[in-house]
Amino acid sequence: MNATSNRATFLATLGSAGALAALPLPGVAQANLRRIDVHRHVSPPFYQDAIKGLYPKPFPPPLATWTPERCLADMDAAGIETGMLSMPARPGMTFGDVGAARKLCRDTNEYLAQLRREHSGRFGMFAALPLPDVEGSVAELIYALDVLKADGVGAWTSYGMKYLGDASFAPVWAELDRRRAVVFTHPTDAACCVNPVPQMSETVMEFAADTTRAIGSLIFSGTSVRFPNIRFIFSHGGGSMPFVIDRFLGEAGDPKHAGLLPHGVEYELRRFYYDTAFASSPAAMAALTKIVPASQIVIGTDFPYRPGLETIKELDVCGIAPRDLIAIGRQSALALLSR
């Protein structure tokens, strides 16, 4: 049985999840056809050639077949009006050559801006940054936000052994905080834990764990308190954060954190935004919605790694109140993305 079949079998056991076999856009979905998807990947036509020989693994097949037309067709099928495009963490943007990374990010951001012009209203963009190159990233985010009018920037959850709360990244956060910018984060392969369970893809467990580490890094380094104007989006429903929140709360009570979190850890968690990519099942959404309101949840589909309609169908059977489902589909993202 393949991964898709396994997922379908699991969901079929979750009571009302049997409704996944219903019409493509059932119930509330019919009244919510102008969705905004914040987690939609892009593969520029030059990307594969630009990293040839630099990335040790095969180029991901879903990216190799990505085109604007395929992306738009998937959006139309799922009732998504606007897709926020960002680069995937695999293969990534940096491979040891600072100059090459800066050029790849600039070329990518110019391409994203071009797509947005050619398909008015359909695409937004989270600009690529050459992190962990701090100087280059500050320069690129200024160009992307001021000249290209990017909707925000993208960042991975970690860079080697450095997580987002690392002190070396402070100049990047300071500039983004000054601009009240949106930062879309995406998990990546963790340097600390390279394929610890070789029988499984690293994306199954380690992506969720790396997102959780990034959230913890921002909070317990004091970064989220020092830069309160940055609006962070965390992929995949915050990874495993909803399931380890008791441990977050316990850690916050350690005397070494005294004065670091003046409003408490829950306040910080509830300021962040979380997308639904691979976290839209009834079980995952039940956990996330116990921690944050619908105003902090936005649709993410992870296309081309998953058809957008699968996420929409799952959300429709989660038992979420209709007005909250509409908020997740569009209103939360509208409040987040000024353009």
N, C-alpha and C positions, 0 to 999 in steps of 0.2 A: 504493500500500500504506500503510495507516495505522500509527500507532506500535505498536499492539498486535501487528499482524501482523509488523512488523519485529522486534520483541522475540522473538516466538515462533520466527521463522526463525533468528535468531542462536542462540538456546538449543538449537535442534535440531541445530546443528553441534557442540555441546560433548559429544560422546560419549554418555554415559549420560543426558544431558538429554532424550533421546527419551522417557524414562519420564514426562515431564510429562503425557503423554496417558493415564497410568494412572488407577486408581481415585482418587476425590477425596481419600481419606485412606489412602494405601498404607503398607505396611511398618511402620516404627517409629511412624509417625503414629498408628496405631491404639492404641498403648500410651501415647500422650502427648496425651490429649484435654483436659487441664486447662491449656492454655497461658495465658501472661500476655503480652499485647501492650502494649508501653510507648509505642507510637507510633500513636495513633489520634486523629484530629482530631474536634472538635465544632463545631457551628455553632448557638449559642443562637437561639431564635426571634426575639429582638429585635436580633440582630447586624446584619443587613443594613440595617434601618431606622436603627440607631444611627450607622452610618458613611455614610449617604447624603449625597452631595455632598462627602465628605471624601476618598474613595478615587478616584483618577483613572481606574482601569481597571474593566472590567466585573466585577461580583461573580462569583466562580468558580461555575460551574454545579454541581459536585459538592457545594459547601456549601449552595447554594440548595435542594437536595432532601434535605439531611441531616435525619434524624429518629432518635430513640432506637430506634424499631422497626427501621429499616433497618440501623442499626449493630449491633443485637443479632442480627439475622438473618444478617448477614455473619459475625459472631463464631461463631455456631452452626455455620455451614457449614465453618468452618476449625478447629473444635475449640478455640476460644479461650474460656476460662472468664471471664477478667477483662481488660477493656480500659482502659488508662490514658488518660484523655481530656486533651487539651490544645488550646489555640487555634492556628489556623494562622498562619504568618508573613505570609501574604498573605490578606486585606488587612492584618492586623496589629491593633494596639491603640492606637497613638498617632498623632495627626495634627496635632500642634502646639498643642493645647489641653490643658494639664496637668490642669485640673479635669475635663474631659470624659474623659480617659484614665483617671484614677483612678476615676471613676464606672463606666466601662465594665468595668474590671477587677473592681471590687467586685460589680457585677451578674452578671458572668460567673462569678465564683467562687461566688456564692450559688447560681447555676443548676447548676453542677457538683456542689455539695454536695447539692442537691435530687435530681439524677439518681442520685447514689450511694445516697441513702436510699431512693428509690423502686425501685431495682433492686439490692437488697442482694447483694453478692458479685460483681456483673457489671461494675461500673464503679469505677475509681479516678480520682484527679484530680491534675494538675499545675497549680497555681494560676497565673493570669495576673498579671503584674507590669507596672506602667506605666513600665518603663525606656524612656529614659534618666533619668527622674525618680527620683533616688536616694532622696530623702526619702520620696516616696510609695511607692516600692517596699519600703523597709524596713518602713513602717507596714503595707502590704498583706501582706507575707509573714508578719509576726507575727500578723496577724488570721487569715490563711488557715491557718497551721500550728497556732495555738493554739485558735482558736474553731471553724473549719471542719474541722480535723484533715486537712488536705490531705496527700497522699502525698509531695509535693515541690512545686517551682515550675518554671515554664517560662521560658526565656530564648531570645532570638534570638542568632545568632552575632555579629551586629554591629548597631550603632545609629548610622546615618550613618557617619562615619569612625572611630568608637570600637569597638574589639573588646573581648572579654570581659576581657582583661588590662589594660585601661585603668585608670589609677590612680583615676579618679573613681568607679569602681564598688566600691572597697575596702570602704566601709561595708556594702554589700549582702552581699559575700562574708564579711565578718567575722561578721555575724549568722547567716548560713547555716552557716558553719563551726562556730560555737558550738553549733548545733543538730544538727550532723552530718547536714545535709539533703541530699536528692537534687535535682539540677538537671538537668532535661531540656532539652537545647539543640536548636534547630532552625535550619537555614540560612534566610537571607532574601536579598532583592535587595541586592547590594553597592553601596554608594555610589561606590566607586572604579571600578566596571566596569559601567556601565549598558548592558546588551544589546550587548556588543562584537561578537557575531556575529549580526546581525539575522535571518539565515535560520533560526536555531534559538531555541527557548525558552531563557530564562535559567536555567531550572531544570535543564537538561541538564548544563551545565558549571559555571555560576557557583555553584550551590548546593553542589556538591562542593568548589569552591575556597574558598567562604566558610567552610565547616566546617573546612577545613584551616587557614585563616588564624586562626580562633578557637582551635584547638588550639595553634598556634604562639604565639599571643598569650598564652595562659594559661601556657605553659611558659617562654617566653623573657622574660616580664616578671617571672618569679619568683612569680606568683600561685598556681600550683598547689602550690608548695613552702610558701608562707606560710599557705595555707588547706588543709591536707592532709585535713581531715575532710569536706570537701564531696565528694559522689559525683556526678561529672558523667557524663551519658549523651550521647554524640554520635550524631546521626542518620546514616543512610545509610552505615553501616560506617566512619565516620570520614572520609567524603568521599574525597579523593585522598591522604590521609595514608599509607595502606599503600604507595602507589606512589612516594612521595617521601621515605620514611623515611631513605634514605641521605643526603639533603640535610639532614634534621633532625639526624642524627648528626654530619655535617660541621659544621653551624652550632654545635653544642654544643662543638666543639673550638676555637672561636674564643676567643682569650684574653680578649675582653671579657666573656665569660660565666663566667669563672673564679670558682668559689665559688657561682655562682647555682644550680647543679643538683648538690647534694652526692651524690645517688644516680644521677645520669646521666639522660639524656633517655628512654631505654628504660624505666626504672623509672616515670617519670611517665606515659608512654603506656600502660603495662600496668596502672596503677591506674584508668584511665578505663574506662567501659563504652561499648559500641558496639551500636547496633541494626541490624537486618537490612533495614530499609525500602529498597527499590530497590537492595539490595546482597546479595541472597540467591542470586544465580546462582553456579554452580560457580567461575567465574573470580574473582569478587569475594570469595567466601568463602575461596578458596584463599589469597589475599593476606592477608586479615584474620587468619585462623587461624595464619599463620606468625608473627604479631606478638603476639597475645594468646591466652590459653587460653579454653576454653568458659565458664569462670566469669565472664568479662568481656563476654560476648556475650549479648544479649537479643533476643527477637523484637520487631520493629517492622514494621507492615504499611503504614502511611500511608493507611489508609482515611479518607475516601471516594475518595481518588485512585487507589487500587488495591484490588481485592478481596483480602481476607485470604488466601483459599485459594491464590492465585497464589504468594504468598510461601512458604506451607507446602509446596507441591508442589516449588518450586525447592530448598528446603532438603533435602528428602528425597532429592534426586539429586546432592547435593554430595559424597558420599563421606565424610561426617562420621560418626565412630564413634557407634553407637547411644546409648551413655551420654552422649556429648557433645551429641547432638541433643536428648536429654531435658533436659539441663542448660540448653541454650539456650532450650528451649520453656518451662521453668518454674522450675527450681531456681536459676538465676542471678538471676532477678527476685525470687524469694522471699527470697534473701539480701540483696538490695538494698532491698526495700520491706518495712519492718518490719510494717506492718499486714497 
